[in-house]
Amino acid sequence: MTTDAVALPQSWGSGSNRIAAMNKPGWRRFLSFVGPGFLVSLAYLDPGNLETDLQAGANHRYELLWVVLIGLIFALIIQSLAANLGVSTGKHLSELCKAEYPIIVKYCLWLLAEIAVIAADIPEVIGTAFALNILFNIPVWVGVLLTGGSTLLLLGLQKYGVRKLEMLITVLVFIMAACFFGEMSYVKPPAADVLKGMFVPKLSGQGATGDAIALLGALVMPHNLFLHSALVLSRKVPNSVRGINDACRFFLIESGLALLVAFLINVAVISVSGTVCSATNLSNDNKHQCSDITLNSASFLLQNVLGKSSKIVYAIALLASGQSSTITGTYAGQYIMQGFLELKMRKWLRNLMTRCIAITPSLIVSIIGGSQGAGRLIIIASMILSFELPFALIPLLKFSSSATKMGPHKNSIYIIVISWILGLGIIGINIYYLSTGFVDWLIHNSLPKVGNVFIGIIVFPLMAVYMIAVIYLTFRKDTVVTFIDPTKDDTAAQTRMETGLGNPNATELDRVHYREDLADIPLPE
């Protein structure tokens, strides 16, 4: 019989190649999944987190490092749920929200998600503008404009493939690591105290509880959950039990490595700030800067204590942090808009619109209030993100534990219990922090009593609506079935499902969870 007597269908040939790819060495298969975790890890390295780290170190030295450790362990669990959701369903979180919830709830969740992207983008844009101001003495508002333009240029790299952009982001993460590790090696914090701060929980000193809550609240970003569930769909995953389980395991390992790097950078920032601000030979001006340290003032503090080169290294790290984080914010805005609204506009135009909306608040405040006003805007943005978290986290916890969405890949009972305890814990902490902060402000502000009464009449009903919305999302029963069982119709399909060998006449999309629409952002020809 001749070799060309039988012609295999093209889809069968591509399936054979994919099975051969599954037999590659484990480390080579793992490398093909590296990328999304490092993009997601930037949410834990954005300028807002860096400022919180600087304040925690300046006020409490190394005592709150254990909070960062616990927060990033929690983040790893939550981010792995988001990755598993995308891999197992072939849809990302915003698409599942659109399918599951009534139209009013859907549009409310979309609006809240867009506000979260804008709020997350504010510290990133301002941080980049501060870095440009430190390096080149550029006005902050000009730096905001340059940040928007440079982000779109960097996104243009994806025209040459998503892996090129992921590689750039990874390089920026390691630039940040090199800068802050270099600073830490220069100040030489006591290793014993740093290790003790990591593993011995302690809350002592004035404001320690508030700073710990701020650290924890700044770590989990709502838009990050939408982002991670979409980024994993840029990889080709065989639509089989084994293929999906392998992909989930690889994404978990990759996220763990990326968050380990993020954790070490956070430790370095807190250690540098704690060592510098606890020095015995600080001048009165430097002590004052330590008592109210910000992203901008930290550069002058480092210059005064460690020299001009330290200030430049800090600015480079801040620039890498802000610029890379704005890219992920733009990504998140794209996926949220596409998932909730199914807009058919060109992707580059959607990114341009998202970018313009995101930089508008930063630009207005930096023009009117300068560096000081921009610094206050970062605090407001962090509070908004804390407020927003339940509206992304609760749907993720419910969908990843639902057989109607995940089928056999839903969370085990142990993961369900652990994730819900952690999730409700962080939501409770954020609600407590926001409500007590508002009540404290209402009691101690200088407004006339009539003004306080008017604000209370507006805010307290809104807080009640907020709590009702959280309860609704928590206890509402999922009704829409999005999981399709490929083994339901015939027993032979069970073997194909387990081995990854699909029907020879099936299309490639039948066998692979791969979303080409999420793998690129083509720019205009």
C-alpha positions in Angstrom: 0.0 0.0 0.0 1.4 3.4 -0.9 2.0 6.1 1.7 -0.4 8.5 0.0 -3.3 6.0 -0.3 -5.2 7.6 2.6 -5.3 11.3 3.3 -5.9 12.3 6.8 -8.2 15.3 7.4 -6.3 18.5 8.3 -7.9 18.8 11.7 -6.8 15.2 12.6 -3.2 16.1 11.6 -3.3 19.2 13.8 -4.7 17.0 16.6 -1.8 14.5 16.2 0.7 17.4 16.4 -1.0 18.5 19.6 -0.8 15.1 21.1 2.9 15.0 20.2 3.3 18.4 21.9 1.7 16.9 25.0 4.5 14.3 25.1 7.2 17.0 25.2 9.4 17.1 28.3 7.5 18.7 31.3 9.7 21.7 31.5 9.2 22.6 27.8 5.5 22.3 28.2 5.6 24.4 31.3 7.5 27.2 29.5 4.7 27.5 27.0 2.4 28.5 29.8 4.7 31.1 31.3 3.5 34.7 30.9 0.0 35.3 32.3 1.2 35.0 36.0 3.8 37.6 35.6 1.4 40.0 34.0 -1.0 39.4 36.9 1.7 39.7 39.5 2.2 43.4 38.5 -1.0 44.2 40.4 1.0 43.3 43.5 3.9 45.6 42.5 2.0 48.6 41.3 2.9 52.1 42.7 -0.1 52.0 45.1 1.3 48.8 46.7 4.8 50.3 46.8 3.5 53.4 48.6 1.7 51.2 51.1 4.9 49.2 51.6 6.9 52.4 52.2 4.5 53.6 54.8 4.4 50.2 56.6 8.2 50.1 56.7 8.5 53.7 57.9 6.0 53.3 60.6 6.6 49.7 61.9 10.0 48.6 60.4 9.7 44.9 59.6 6.8 44.0 61.9 4.1 43.8 59.1 6.0 41.6 56.7 3.9 38.6 57.8 0.8 40.5 56.5 2.4 40.6 53.0 3.2 36.9 53.2 -0.4 35.9 54.2 -1.8 38.3 51.6 0.2 36.9 48.7 -0.6 33.3 49.8 -4.3 34.3 49.7 -3.7 36.0 46.3 -2.1 32.8 44.9 -5.3 30.8 45.9 -7.6 33.4 44.4 -5.6 33.9 41.2 -5.4 30.1 40.7 -9.2 30.0 40.9 -9.4 32.6 38.2 -7.0 30.8 35.9 -8.8 27.5 36.5 -12.1 29.1 35.6 -10.8 30.3 32.2 -9.0 27.1 31.3 -12.0 24.8 32.3 -14.8 26.8 30.8 -13.1 28.4 27.7 -14.7 31.7 28.9 -13.4 34.4 31.2 -15.1 35.9 34.2 -16.8 38.8 32.6 -18.3 36.6 29.9 -19.7 34.2 32.6 -21.1 37.1 34.5 -22.9 38.3 31.4 -24.3 34.8 30.8 -25.4 34.3 34.4 -26.9 37.5 35.8 -30.0 39.5 34.8 -29.4 42.5 32.5 -29.6 45.1 35.3 -27.1 43.2 37.4 -24.9 42.6 34.4 -24.7 46.3 33.6 -24.1 47.2 37.2 -21.2 44.7 37.4 -19.8 46.0 34.2 -19.9 49.6 35.4 -18.3 48.7 38.7 -15.5 46.7 36.9 -14.8 49.7 34.6 -14.5 51.9 37.7 -12.2 49.4 39.3 -9.9 49.5 36.2 -9.8 53.3 36.3 -9.2 53.3 40.1 -6.3 50.8 39.6 -4.9 52.8 36.8 -4.7 56.0 38.8 -1.7 55.0 41.1 0.0 53.4 38.1 -0.2 56.6 35.9 0.7 58.9 38.8 3.6 56.6 39.8 5.0 56.7 36.3 4.6 60.5 36.2 6.4 60.8 39.6 9.3 58.6 38.2 9.6 60.9 35.1 9.5 63.9 37.4 12.3 62.5 39.5 14.5 61.4 36.6 13.9 64.3 34.2 12.2 67.0 36.2 9.1 66.8 34.0 5.9 68.3 35.5 3.6 65.6 36.8 0.8 66.4 34.4 3.1 66.1 31.4 4.2 62.8 32.8 0.6 61.6 32.9 0.2 62.4 29.2 3.5 60.7 28.3 2.4 57.6 30.3 -0.8 57.2 28.2 1.1 57.5 24.9 3.9 55.2 25.9 1.6 52.5 27.1 -0.2 52.4 23.7 3.2 52.1 22.0 4.3 49.2 24.2 0.9 47.5 23.5 1.9 47.8 19.9 4.5 45.1 20.6 1.7 42.6 20.7 1.4 43.0 16.9 4.5 40.8 16.9 2.9 38.2 19.2 1.6 38.1 22.8 4.8 36.4 24.0 6.9 39.4 23.1 4.8 41.7 25.3 4.8 39.1 28.1 8.6 38.9 27.8 8.8 42.7 28.1 6.7 42.7 31.2 8.8 39.9 32.8 11.9 42.0 32.1 10.4 45.0 33.8 9.5 42.9 36.8 13.1 41.8 37.1 14.4 45.4 36.6 12.2 46.3 39.6 13.6 43.4 41.6 17.2 44.3 40.7 16.7 48.0 41.8 15.1 47.2 45.1 17.4 44.3 45.9 20.3 46.7 45.2 18.8 49.2 47.6 18.4 46.5 50.2 22.0 45.3 49.8 23.1 48.9 50.4 21.2 49.6 53.6 21.7 46.0 54.9 18.6 45.4 57.1 19.2 42.9 59.9 18.3 39.5 58.5 17.1 38.2 61.9 14.6 41.0 62.3 13.4 40.6 58.7 12.8 36.9 59.1 11.0 37.5 62.4 8.8 40.0 60.8 7.8 37.5 58.1 6.9 34.6 60.4 6.0 36.1 63.8 2.6 37.9 63.6 2.7 41.1 65.6 0.6 44.3 65.8 2.2 46.8 68.1 2.5 50.5 67.9 0.1 53.3 66.9 -1.8 52.6 63.7 -0.4 49.1 63.2 -3.9 47.5 62.7 -4.9 50.2 60.2 -1.6 49.8 58.3 -2.0 46.0 58.2 -5.5 46.3 56.8 -4.2 48.8 54.2 -1.5 46.3 53.2 -3.9 43.5 52.9 -6.5 45.5 51.1 -4.0 46.8 48.6 -2.9 43.3 47.6 -6.0 41.9 46.0 -7.2 43.9 42.9 -10.7 43.2 41.5 -9.8 43.8 37.9 -7.0 41.3 38.3 -9.5 38.4 38.6 -11.1 39.4 35.2 -7.6 39.7 33.7 -6.2 36.4 34.8 -9.2 34.3 33.7 -8.9 35.9 30.2 -5.1 35.8 29.8 -4.9 32.0 30.2 -7.2 31.6 27.2 -4.3 32.9 24.9 -2.8 29.4 25.4 -3.8 26.3 23.5 -5.1 23.8 26.0 -6.5 20.3 24.9 -10.2 20.0 25.7 -9.6 16.9 27.8 -9.5 16.1 31.5 -5.8 15.5 31.3 -5.1 18.5 29.2 -7.1 20.8 31.4 -5.7 19.4 34.6 -2.1 19.8 33.3 -2.8 23.4 32.2 -4.2 24.3 35.6 -1.2 22.8 37.3 1.2 24.7 35.1 -0.6 28.0 35.6 -0.6 27.4 39.4 3.2 26.8 39.4 3.8 29.8 37.1 1.6 32.1 39.3 3.4 30.8 42.4 6.8 31.7 40.9 5.6 35.2 39.8 4.0 35.9 43.1 7.2 34.7 44.9 9.1 37.4 43.0 6.4 39.9 43.8 6.7 38.9 47.5 10.5 39.4 47.6 10.2 42.8 46.0 7.6 43.9 48.6 9.9 42.6 51.3 12.7 44.6 49.9 10.7 47.8 49.7 9.5 47.4 53.3 13.0 46.5 54.5 14.6 49.5 52.8 12.0 51.9 54.2 12.1 50.4 57.7 15.9 50.5 57.8 16.3 54.1 56.5 13.5 55.5 58.8 14.8 53.7 61.9 18.3 55.0 61.6 19.5 56.9 64.6 21.2 59.7 62.7 18.2 61.0 60.8 17.7 64.8 60.6 14.5 66.4 61.7 13.5 66.9 58.0 14.1 63.3 57.2 12.1 62.2 60.3 9.2 64.4 59.1 9.4 62.7 55.7 9.3 59.3 57.3 6.2 60.2 59.3 4.3 60.9 56.1 6.1 59.1 53.3 4.8 59.0 49.8 6.0 57.8 46.4 7.4 61.3 45.6 8.9 62.1 49.0 10.6 58.7 49.2 13.0 59.7 46.5 14.2 62.8 48.4 14.5 60.8 51.6 16.6 58.1 49.9 18.8 60.9 48.3 19.3 62.6 51.6 20.2 59.4 53.5 21.8 57.2 50.9 22.9 59.5 48.1 21.7 60.7 44.6 22.4 57.3 43.0 19.8 55.7 45.3 17.2 58.2 44.2 17.9 57.4 40.5 17.6 53.6 41.2 14.4 54.1 43.0 13.0 56.2 40.1 13.9 53.5 37.6 12.1 50.9 39.7 9.1 53.2 40.0 9.0 53.8 36.3 9.1 50.1 35.6 6.3 49.5 38.1 4.0 52.2 36.8 4.6 51.5 33.1 4.1 47.8 33.3 1.1 48.0 35.5 -0.6 50.4 33.2 -0.3 47.8 30.4 -2.1 45.2 32.5 -4.8 47.8 33.4 -5.4 48.4 29.7 -5.6 44.7 29.1 -8.1 44.3 31.9 -10.3 47.1 30.5 -10.3 45.4 27.1 -11.4 42.0 28.4 -14.1 43.5 30.7 -15.6 45.6 27.9 -15.5 42.7 25.5 -16.9 40.2 27.9 -19.8 42.2 29.3 -20.8 44.2 26.3 -19.5 42.2 23.3 -18.5 45.4 21.6 -17.5 44.9 18.0 -15.2 47.9 17.7 -11.6 47.4 16.6 -9.4 46.3 19.5 -6.9 49.1 19.2 -9.7 51.7 19.3 -11.2 50.0 22.4 -7.7 50.1 24.1 -7.4 53.8 23.1 -10.8 54.6 24.6 -10.0 52.7 27.8 -6.6 54.5 28.1 -8.2 57.9 27.7 -10.9 57.2 30.3 -8.3 55.9 32.8 -5.8 58.9 32.6 -8.5 61.6 32.7 -8.8 61.8 36.6 -5.1 61.7 37.0 -4.5 64.4 34.5 -7.2 66.7 36.0 -5.9 66.3 39.6 -2.2 66.6 38.7 -2.9 69.9 36.8 -5.0 71.4 39.7 -3.3 69.9 42.8 0.2 69.1 41.6 2.2 66.3 43.3 0.4 66.7 46.6 -3.0 66.3 45.0 -1.9 63.4 42.9 -0.6 61.7 46.1 -4.0 62.1 47.7 -5.7 60.6 44.7 -3.7 57.4 45.1 -5.3 57.0 48.6 -8.8 57.6 47.2 -8.2 55.1 44.4 -7.1 52.4 46.9 -10.3 52.9 48.9 -12.4 52.5 45.7 -10.6 49.2 44.9 -11.4 47.9 48.4 -15.0 48.9 47.9 -15.1 47.1 44.5 -13.6 43.8 45.5 -16.7 41.8 46.4 -18.3 42.4 42.9 -15.5 40.4 41.2 -14.5 38.0 44.0 -17.9 36.7 44.9 -18.8 35.7 41.3 -15.4 34.0 40.9 -15.9 32.0 44.1 -19.4 30.9 43.1 -18.6 30.1 39.5 -15.4 28.1 40.3 -17.4 26.0 42.8 -20.3 25.4 40.5 -20.9 22.2 38.5 -23.0 24.2 36.0 -20.0 26.3 35.1 -17.0 24.0 35.7 -18.4 20.5 35.4 -15.9 17.9 36.8 -13.3 20.6 37.3 -15.2 22.5 40.0 -13.4 23.1 43.3 -13.1 20.4 45.9 -15.0 20.9 49.1 -11.7 21.8 50.9 -10.9 24.5 48.4 -14.5 25.8 48.5 -14.3 26.1 52.3 -10.8 27.7 52.4 -11.5 30.1 49.5 -14.8 31.3 50.9 -13.3 31.8 54.4 -10.5 33.8 52.9 -12.7 35.7 50.5 -15.3 36.7 53.1 -12.5 37.5 55.5 -10.9 40.0 53.1 -14.3 41.4 52.1 -15.2 41.9 55.8 -11.9 43.6 56.5 -12.3 46.0 53.6 -15.9 46.8 54.6 -14.9 47.4 58.2 -11.9 49.6 57.2 -14.1 51.7 54.9 -17.0 52.1 57.2 -15.0 52.9 60.3 -12.8 55.3 58.3 -15.9 57.1 57.0 -17.5 57.3 60.5 -14.2 58.6 62.0 -14.0 61.2 59.3 -17.7 62.2 59.8 -17.1 62.7 63.5 -13.8 64.6 63.3 -14.2 66.8 60.2 -14.6 70.5 60.3 -17.8 70.7 58.2 -20.9 72.3 59.8 -23.4 70.0 61.4 -25.9 70.5 58.6 -23.2 69.3 56.1 -22.5 66.2 58.1 -26.2 65.4 58.4 -26.6 65.8 54.6 -23.6 63.6 53.9 -24.9 61.0 56.3 -28.3 61.0 54.7 -26.7 60.2 51.3 -23.9 57.8 52.3 -25.6 55.6 54.9 -28.4 54.5 52.5 -25.7 53.8 49.9 -23.9 51.6 52.4 -27.1 49.7 53.0 -27.5 49.2 49.2 -23.9 48.0 49.0 -24.5 45.4 51.8 -27.7 44.2 50.1 -25.8 43.8 46.8 -23.1 41.8 48.4 -25.7 39.5 50.1 -27.5 39.1 46.8 -24.4 38.0 45.0 -23.4 35.6 47.8 -26.8 33.8 48.2 -28.2 34.0 44.6 -28.4 30.5 43.1 -26.7 30.0 39.7 -29.2 29.1 37.0 -27.4 29.2 33.7 -25.6 26.1 32.6 -22.5 26.9 30.5 -20.6 23.6 30.9 -21.3 21.1 28.1 -20.4 17.6 28.9 -18.7 16.0 25.8 -19.1 12.5 27.3 -22.8 12.6 27.7 -23.8 11.2 24.3 -21.7 8.1 23.9 -19.4 6.0 26.0 -16.6 6.1 23.4 -16.4 9.8 23.9 -15.3 9.2 27.5 -12.1 7.6 26.2 -11.5 10.5 23.9 -12.1 12.9 26.7 -9.7 11.3 29.0 -6.9 10.8 26.4 -7.4 14.1 24.5 -8.0 12.2 21.2 -11.1 13.8 19.8 -13.3 12.9 16.9 -11.2 12.8 13.8 -13.8 14.9 12.0 -14.0 17.5 14.8 -12.8 21.0 14.3 -9.8 22.4 16.1 -12.0 24.4 18.4 -13.7 21.2 19.5 -10.5 19.9 21.0 -8.8 23.1 22.1 -9.7 25.8 24.6 -8.1 28.6 22.7 -9.4 32.2 22.1 -7.6 33.8 19.2 -9.6 37.0 19.9 -7.9 37.2 23.3 -4.4 36.4 22.1 -3.7 39.6 20.1 -4.5 43.3 20.0 -3.9 44.2 16.3 -3.1 47.8 15.6 -4.4 49.6 12.5 -2.7 48.7 9.2 
